[in-house]
Structures are given as C-alpha cells and as structure tokens.
Amino acid sequence: MLPEAINNVKKSRMGENKITLSGIAMGLSRNEFVFYYQPKISLISGKMCGAEALIRWARPDGSLVPPKDFIPLAESTGFITEISRAMFPKLVADLLIVNDIDETLSISFNLSAQDLNSPEILNLIRLAIDNQKINPQRIQVELTEASIINSKDTIVRKNLEELAGLGVTLAMDDYGTGYSSIDSLSQWPFSILKIDQGLIQRIATSEKCATIVQASIRMAHQLGISTVAEGVETQGNYDFLLLSGCTEAQGFLMGEPMPLSELLIYIKKDKRWSGLPIGLIHMAQLDHIQWRKKLIYLITCAGFGDVRDVSIRDMGLELDHHSCRLGKWYYGAGQEFKGHPSFDRLEESHRVVHEISGELLLLAENGFSREEMTTTLRRLIKQSSLMLEMLQELENEALLGYSDLQIFSQWEVK
C-alpha cells in the first residue's frame, strides 16, 4: 500500500519523463531500482578498501535516473523508507558476493533519519548479521549532517547507538556543507568523516579550501575518526590528500559508479594506486609533540606548581608505548614503512621515551627534588628530539620516493 501522501504530491514538471510518487512506487514494485558501486581507495595501502552503494532507477525505456531526481520526492513524502526496506536485501546479497572475493572490503550505503525513526531498518540489519552471517564491520551507514540535525527524535539517536553497538560503522556524509558539523561530531557516534566534494574540488584554486580540508583531516585524526575525501577527480587532489593524512579517497579519478558485475572485475584487477601514507608520518610527529606537551604540563603542575595532588594517572595520558597515538600508528598503518632504517630505529627510541615518562610519573607521585625532576625532563626531551629526527628523516625518504607529486606546484602541506 502507498502512503496517503501519494494523493497530495504535486507532479514535478519534467515533460514526458516527469517523476511522480506513483511512478517511483511502481518502479520499486517492478524491481527497477538497482545499486551502482563507486570504489573507495585506501590512502594507506593504495588499494581498494570498499565501495559506496549508490541507488539508480533503471527505467524500462533504458534511461538511468539519478537519485537527485527522485530521492527528494521520496524523502518529502516518507516513501524513502519503503525504498530502503526493499533495497537492503539486495545490498546484503551484493555484499556477500563482494566479501566472497575479498573479505576485507566494506560497502557503505545511505540512510535517512526517517529510516532510523523506527526499529524496522535496524532489525533488518541485525537479522542480516545474525542470519546471513555478514560481518558488521563490513557495513557502513552514511548519513548527512542535515538529516540528523533536523531530527530531534531520541529514537534516531538510540537506533544509531544500537547500530554502532552491533559493530556497524557510521559515517557523516557531506561534511563541510552544514552549519554545525563539529557539534554533530561531538554528539553522534560517527567513526568516519566524508569531506564534501565541493571542498575537495576547490583545493587547487582556493587556499582557504585547502586549509579547511587539512584542518578537518587533522581534527578527525585527533578524534580517532577516519576521513574519506569525496569527488577526487585529479592526481593533484589525490596527492594533496595523501600528504595531508587523509585515509581514503573516492571519485572519478579512481572509478565512476558501476554495476556489480563491473565492480567484481575492478576488484579482481587488484590495482595499486600510487603513494605511501606520507601525511600520516607528519600526523605522528604532531601526535607525539602533543603527547609530550601534555606529559610535561602534568608533571610540572604536580612538581613545580602550587598544586601537588594532580592525579596524572587519571588524566588520560597513554603511558604504554603501544597505546599512544604514535604507537597506534607505528604498529598499525606505519607498518607500510617497515624496512626503512629510520622507521625500524624508531621503535626502541619510542619505547625509551615511555620508560622515562614512567620514571617522571613515579617521581611526581613519590616526591622528588626539583633538580632530579629537571634532569629527568631533559633526558625526556633529548630522547623525544631523536624520535622526531627519525620521523622527519622517514618523511623525507618517503617524499623522495614520491617526487612526482603534482601538488607541490599548488599548495604547501602545512
């Protein structure tokens, strides 16, 4: 049954091919809606890491109607949930096929706040995980900032939190187009930030856009959120994102949206895109400096200030060299650089830095002389400086190995 709103919808003026709600409903019942998949490339490995499922309406006359021509009408009438409900099983079937070829690939798809206003879609996802044994970590749900800001219903928040609890990844889509994106990131359980293609495509012509993109990537990194750049169409933009520490890229440069059959061929080709995650080396340097500053601040508050009861262990400072941000990079994405002498030497130096931080902590907790504390702090700074030299050397080595970057003629990565 169609919703009652169908009788009140005005027909859009598109000549003989006008889009109407009844036409959308009939197309859905005739199985005319299909998914096209646009590849996503990891800027860490240079390989395909997933794809976004983009809905298309394949009409009997052979025309392919893009979502911008029918989704707004479906959303304004509430029919969008009917489409999501009907298309999700197709998505699951396609995901199973994709993962049978490569189990590391993820598929993202778009939901609206209306889809999450009831437990129905949530139940479909839960059943797919339980009954069809799909890996929840291979499902990504994309939501635009506008859709969740306009929804004040606590049910949407509850269902999103349940999805995150199931292991499903949540992505904020079209970041940079809304008016309170940062506030949304602080309130909702997103783990991926998709930077809007408008910003990405103006990188080469607008220094402001380039700075905003870099700042957004850095902010997401500090929040532990991955970044996906949309609309990457030139090698220059790809290189800029690589140097800025972005984690994934999506756009016509790497592949246009394609049917599942073409996507499977694309996967089998296993193409490796150029570049190493050079930008993440720079991020690692900034992460370490931030960690060191926090440590020294806490130690000096406890030892040299008027307040000596600062609980350093409760201040969220990672004392284990595996768990700080630099350590997570080193034992994670940084392994791409294994074999580089400066990278291999870094591990021991980093471990020593954390050993010294442990000494400082014991001094602060058990009492110390200022001379003893100052001496230990100087040891920390010396070892930290050695680490930063190694990271800078690694960054220079990586840049020399990727010396054909077009972006050098456009913007300096700060």
Secondary structure, DSSP 4 states (H G I P E B T S, - for coil): ---GGGGGPPPP--GGG---HHHHHHHHHTT-EEEEEEEEEETTTSSEEEEEEEEEEE-TTS-EE-GGGTHHHHHHHTTHHHHHHHHHHHHHHHHHHHHHH-TT-EEEEE--TTTTSSHHHHHHHHHHHHHS---GGGEEEEEEHHHHHS---HHHHHHHHHHHHHT-EEEEEEETSSS-HHHHHHHS---EEEE-HHHHHTTTT-HHHHHHHHHHHHHHHHTT-EEEE----SHHHHHHHHHHT--EEESTTT---B-HHHHHHHHHHT---S---HHHHHHHHHHHHHHHHHHHHHHHHHHTSS-----GGGTT---STTTSHHHHHHTTGGGGGTT-HHHHHHHHHHHHHHHHHHHHHHHHHH---HHHHHHHHHHHHHHHHHHHHHHHHHHHHHHHTTTT-GGGGT----
